Amino acid sequence: MTDYAWPSLDIEREILGGIGAQIRVAKSGCAEELVAMAPEADAILCNWKAVSTDVLRAAAKCITVGRYGIGLDNIDVAFATSLGIVVTNVPAYCVDDVADHTMALLLACNRKVCWFDKDIKAGSYDLKARAPLHRLHGHTLGLAGFGRIGRAVAQRAAAFGMRIIAYRPRSRDGHTRSDNIEFVSFPELLEHSDYLSIHLPATPETTNLFSGSVFARVKHGAVLINTARGSLVHAADLLRALETGAIAAAGIDVWQSEPLPPDDPLANHPRIIATPHAAFYSDESLRELQTTAAAQAAAILSGHQTQNIVNPAVLTQPNLRAHLLRKAD
């Protein structure tokens, strides 16, 4: 296990102990440590630390790598597949939690809750100091990405009377409408969104997608929300957009470098609401995450197929390391 972000491993120890597996946890999760641990690993579970090409090359016995989460940007899936290693993730464990957190950041920016709170605690009780404020009803929420989380955010925003538009990168539909959501091109999303919420995966194509050229095209004074991945937003360019007013405020949960240094200029900007990659986190989501990831690893180690295999082509490769007999119950 490369790393984890929850209080204990009791769930994993119970599930994996049931098949006679022992858990060895990395102390730092640094690349050198993981490479040193890899030769003894039959399976790897990772949260945020990277399972790189070097780690996979050293893991000669490993038959499966499981991601504690949705995104796969910290696993070299293509190289794992070439080695015959099954890769899994947990794609739906925190949909409600991230959608709730997204709306919490949006509402906090809209009603200026955090800034009012800071004013009062600093001794200033002045409504006009944070004027103007605008109601959400009738304003446009633009969703960059429309997967499970984007759809859940749309449902919540609709309850506040917001107009919702969405950009789907892989869609060839053009302008279509579904459940009162209009699907638009990326330039149109930027032009019409009063609130812009990011729900795209981290890929080479989306790295720094939200940079200076995008902020120059966004509707002036829009609010940006990012609960997806820090790599999607160019931090220095967002700072400049805040200074020019192109972006009025932002709620950011994910960062290019985590954990953040205390003096990070973006996190400390007065019109940023910052949270520490917390959107996925709830007692309920963690139980689901731990249970699913551990159960998938246990199934593959026991010779059974399982759900959420992200590289299914590996199952037909002659070098498949796992001996999968049947799908687990």
C-alpha positions in Angstrom: 0.0 0.0 0.0 1.6 3.3 -1.2 -0.4 5.7 1.0 -3.9 6.3 2.4 -5.8 9.3 3.8 -8.1 7.7 6.5 -7.7 6.9 10.1 -7.2 3.1 10.0 -6.8 0.1 7.8 -9.2 -2.1 9.7 -11.5 -2.6 6.7 -8.6 -3.6 4.4 -7.1 -5.9 7.1 -10.3 -7.7 7.5 -11.0 -8.2 3.8 -7.5 -9.0 2.7 -6.8 -11.0 5.9 -9.7 -13.2 4.9 -7.6 -14.6 2.0 -4.4 -14.8 4.0 -2.9 -11.6 2.6 -0.6 -9.3 4.6 -0.6 -5.5 4.2 2.7 -3.7 4.0 2.4 0.1 4.1 5.0 2.5 2.7 6.3 5.0 5.2 6.8 7.9 2.9 5.5 6.6 -0.5 8.5 8.2 -2.2 9.6 6.7 -5.5 12.7 5.1 -4.1 10.8 3.4 -1.3 8.1 2.1 -3.6 10.7 0.6 -6.0 12.4 -1.1 -3.1 9.1 -2.6 -1.8 7.7 -3.6 -5.2 9.5 -6.9 -5.8 7.6 -8.5 -2.9 4.2 -7.2 -3.8 1.5 -9.5 -5.2 -0.8 -6.5 -5.4 -0.5 -2.7 -5.0 -3.1 -0.3 -3.6 -2.5 3.4 -4.1 -4.2 6.6 -3.1 -2.3 9.6 -4.3 1.3 8.3 -4.6 2.5 7.4 -8.1 2.8 3.8 -9.3 5.3 4.7 -12.0 7.0 2.7 -14.8 9.9 2.1 -12.4 7.7 0.8 -9.7 5.8 -1.5 -12.1 9.0 -2.8 -13.7 10.3 -3.7 -10.2 7.0 -5.4 -9.2 7.8 -8.7 -11.0 5.2 -10.7 -8.9 2.4 -8.1 -9.0 -0.8 -9.2 -10.7 -3.0 -6.2 -9.9 -2.8 -2.4 -9.1 -5.8 -0.9 -7.5 -6.5 2.9 -7.3 -8.2 4.2 -4.2 -10.3 6.7 -6.3 -11.5 7.5 -9.7 -8.7 9.1 -11.7 -5.8 7.1 -13.0 -3.3 9.8 -13.6 -0.9 8.4 -10.9 -0.7 5.0 -12.4 1.0 4.1 -15.7 -1.9 2.1 -16.9 -0.5 1.5 -20.4 2.8 0.0 -19.0 0.9 -2.1 -16.5 -1.2 -3.5 -19.3 1.9 -4.3 -21.3 3.2 -6.3 -18.3 -0.1 -8.2 -18.0 -1.2 -6.5 -14.7 -4.9 -5.9 -14.0 -5.7 -2.3 -13.0 -8.8 -1.3 -11.1 -10.4 1.8 -9.7 -13.4 2.9 -7.7 -15.4 5.1 -10.1 -18.5 6.0 -8.1 -17.7 6.0 -4.4 -17.7 9.8 -3.8 -20.1 11.2 -6.5 -22.5 12.7 -4.0 -19.7 14.0 -1.8 -17.8 15.8 -4.5 -21.1 17.2 -5.9 -22.0 18.5 -2.5 -18.6 20.1 -2.0 -18.8 21.7 -5.4 -22.0 23.3 -4.5 -20.7 24.3 -1.1 -17.8 26.2 -2.8 -20.1 27.7 -5.4 -22.6 28.9 -2.7 -19.8 30.2 -0.5 -18.4 32.3 -3.4 -21.8 33.5 -4.4 -22.9 34.6 -0.9 -19.3 35.5 0.2 -19.8 33.5 3.3 -16.1 32.9 4.1 -15.2 36.6 3.5 -18.0 37.8 5.8 -16.8 35.4 8.4 -13.2 36.7 8.2 -14.5 40.3 8.4 -16.5 39.7 11.5 -13.7 37.8 13.2 -11.4 40.7 12.4 -13.8 43.1 14.1 -15.6 44.5 11.0 -19.4 44.1 10.9 -20.2 45.6 7.5 -22.6 44.2 4.9 -21.6 46.9 2.4 -18.0 45.9 2.5 -18.7 42.8 0.4 -21.4 44.3 -1.9 -22.7 43.6 -4.4 -24.2 40.1 -3.9 -26.3 38.4 -6.6 -28.9 35.7 -6.4 -28.2 32.4 -8.1 -31.6 31.9 -9.6 -31.4 32.5 -13.3 -27.6 32.6 -13.6 -25.8 30.1 -15.7 -23.7 27.3 -14.4 -21.2 25.9 -17.0 -20.0 22.4 -16.5 -16.7 21.4 -18.1 -17.2 17.7 -18.2 -20.4 15.8 -17.7 -19.7 12.5 -16.2 -21.2 11.1 -13.0 -20.1 14.1 -10.8 -21.0 16.7 -13.4 -24.5 15.2 -13.7 -24.9 15.2 -9.9 -23.8 18.8 -9.7 -26.3 19.7 -12.4 -29.1 18.1 -10.4 -28.2 20.2 -7.3 -27.8 23.4 -9.2 -31.1 23.0 -10.9 -32.8 23.0 -7.5 -31.4 26.5 -7.1 -33.0 27.6 -10.3 -29.8 27.9 -12.3 -29.6 27.6 -16.0 -27.2 24.8 -16.8 -24.9 24.3 -19.8 -22.3 21.6 -20.3 -19.3 20.8 -22.4 -18.7 17.1 -23.2 -15.2 16.7 -24.8 -16.0 13.4 -26.6 -19.5 14.4 -27.8 -20.2 14.7 -31.5 -23.8 15.7 -30.9 -23.3 19.5 -31.4 -26.0 21.5 -29.7 -28.3 19.1 -27.9 -30.5 19.4 -24.9 -31.3 16.8 -22.2 -33.1 17.2 -18.9 -33.0 21.0 -19.3 -29.3 20.9 -19.8 -27.9 22.5 -23.0 -24.7 20.9 -24.4 -22.4 23.5 -26.0 -18.9 23.8 -27.4 -16.0 24.8 -25.2 -15.8 28.4 -26.4 -19.5 28.8 -25.8 -19.1 27.4 -22.3 -16.6 30.0 -21.5 -18.6 32.8 -23.1 -21.9 32.1 -21.3 -21.0 30.7 -17.8 -21.5 32.9 -14.8 -20.1 30.0 -12.7 -17.7 27.6 -14.3 -17.2 24.2 -12.6 -14.5 21.7 -13.8 -15.2 18.0 -13.9 -12.7 16.7 -16.5 -10.2 13.9 -16.0 -6.4 14.7 -15.8 -4.9 13.7 -19.1 -2.1 15.1 -21.3 -4.8 16.9 -23.3 -6.3 18.6 -20.2 -3.1 19.6 -18.4 -3.2 23.4 -17.9 -6.4 23.6 -20.1 -7.6 26.5 -18.0 -4.7 28.9 -18.7 -4.3 32.5 -19.9 -5.9 32.0 -23.3 -9.0 30.4 -21.7 -9.3 33.1 -19.0 -9.1 35.7 -21.7 -12.2 34.2 -23.3 -14.2 33.5 -20.2 -17.2 35.7 -19.4 -15.8 38.6 -17.4 -16.3 38.3 -13.7 -17.1 34.5 -13.7 -16.6 32.3 -10.7 -14.4 29.3 -11.1 -14.8 26.0 -9.1 -12.3 23.2 -9.4 -12.9 19.9 -7.6 -11.4 17.8 -10.3 -7.6 17.9 -10.6 -5.1 20.6 -9.9 -3.2 20.0 -13.1 -6.2 21.3 -15.1 -5.7 24.9 -14.0 -2.5 27.0 -14.6 -2.1 28.5 -11.1 -0.1 31.6 -12.2 -2.6 32.4 -15.0 -5.5 32.0 -12.6 -3.8 34.5 -10.2 -3.5 37.0 -13.1 -7.1 36.4 -14.0 -8.1 37.2 -10.4 -6.1 40.4 -10.5 -7.6 41.6 -13.7 -11.2 40.7 -12.7 -11.6 38.2 -15.5 -12.3 35.7 -12.7 -14.2 37.3 -9.8 -13.5 34.5 -7.3 -12.7 30.8 -7.2 -13.3 27.8 -5.0 -10.4 25.4 -5.3 -10.1 22.0 -3.7 -7.3 20.4 -5.8 -3.9 21.8 -6.4 -0.9 21.3 -8.7 1.3 20.5 -5.7 -0.2 18.6 -2.8 0.2 19.2 0.1 0.3 22.9 -0.4 3.2 25.0 1.1 1.8 27.5 3.6 2.8 30.5 1.5 1.2 29.2 -1.8 0.1 32.5 -3.5 -3.0 31.1 -5.1 -4.4 29.6 -1.9 -3.7 32.8 0.0 -5.3 35.1 -2.5 -8.1 37.0 -0.8 -10.7 35.9 -3.4 -9.9 32.2 -3.2 -11.8 29.8 -1.0 -9.3 26.9 -0.5 -10.0 23.4 0.8 -7.4 20.6 1.1 -8.5 18.0 -1.5 -11.4 17.3 0.8 -14.3 17.0 -1.7 -14.2 13.2 -1.8 -14.1 12.8 2.0 -16.9 11.6 4.2 -17.2 8.7 6.6 -19.6 7.0 4.2 -17.5 7.5 1.1 -14.3 6.3 2.8 -16.0 3.1 3.9 -17.2 2.5 0.4 -13.8 3.3 -1.1 -11.8 1.1 1.3 -14.3 -1.8 1.0 -14.4 -1.8 -2.8 -10.7 -1.3 -3.4 -9.8 -4.1 -1.0 -12.5 -6.4 -2.2 -11.4 -6.0 -5.8 -7.7 -6.8 -4.9 -8.8 -9.8 -2.8 -10.9 -11.1 -5.7 -8.1 -10.9 -8.2 -5.6 -12.4 -5.8 -8.1 -15.3 -5.3 -8.4 -15.9 -9.0 -11.7 -14.2 -9.6 -12.7 -11.5 -12.0 -14.1 -8.4 -10.5 -15.8 -5.1 -11.3 -14.1 -1.8 -12.3 -11.2 -3.2 -14.4 -10.0 -0.2 -16.3 -7.8 -2.1 -18.8 -10.1 -5.0 -19.8 -7.9 -5.8 -22.9 -5.4 -7.3 -20.5 -7.7 -10.2 -19.7 -7.2 -11.6 -23.2 -3.4 -11.1 -23.3 -1.2 -14.2 -23.2 1.0 -12.6 -20.5 -1.9 -11.9 -18.1 -0.3 -12.5 -14.7 -3.6 -13.2 -12.8 -5.2 -16.6 -13.1 -8.9 -15.5 -13.2 -11.3 -18.4 -13.1 -14.7 -16.7 -12.9 -16.3 -13.4 -11.8 -16.5 -12.9 -8.1 -20.0 -13.0 -6.5 
